[in-house]
């Protein structure tokens, strides 16, 4: 039978004490479960989604904050690598309300075989902007949007509003949050099938009101296409990989955003009065 010297046993015992007690192993945090819808990551437990993309515009005049490939990339801060309908599905799974659209019947004229034909089609009536630049405030649930990226070995995360600059007032876009509007479905008069417009326009998140957008700007300047610019003091270099994070705000954040929006509405009304009833551009 093999025997171990008492001194060896003592040393081994001490080694066990120091490894287990003096230097305890840090417990790994359990991974947060998520669902993938195409390239959209849905983290339902945290009421948020993540979407990959890159910086498209760093300093120019913009009409959008984010679009898809093939969209108005030259007027958008970010280009996202996502199918808009997949992102819309993820936001629906967070039980968000897009403002209460409803179907209406309209008569349209289309060209078929060289002839003008009148057809009746069903379309979605908007509860908010009905055309590009419509000053009507978008309706729907509020959102908080942030962007993160790696820079010099560190992770940066900023609010989307901070990446947008109001040149005429020399400041970042006020942090009023964003509105989930859910784009719209329109019946194709040729095929009779309903099509999700954002999948065609690639308009995802807009600063200038657009009924095709998934996410819109609640501020009064949303009806003005000469106000917002990409903020080069915050936006990283073009082509920088980023992750767009969209989440449901807390009640406190909702109230803060509404307070900011109210202040901006009052300021816009005052400017209009001072200019003799004309909206300043």
Buried (B, 14 or more C-beta within 10 A) or exposed (E): EEEEEEEEEEEEEEEEEEEEEEEEEEEEEEEEEBEEBBBBBBBBEEBBBBBBBBBBBBBEBBBBBBBBEEBBBEBBBBBBBBBBBBBBBBBEBBEBEBBEBEEEEEEEEEEEEEEEEEBEBEBBEBBBBEEBEBEBBBBBBBBBBBBBBEEEEEEEEBBBBBBBBBEBEEEBBBBBBBBBBBBBBBBEBEEEEBBBBBBBBBBBBBBBBBBBBBBBBBBBBBBBBEBBBBBBEBBBEEEBEBBBBBBBBEEEBBEBBBEBBEEBBEEBEEEBEEEEEEEEE
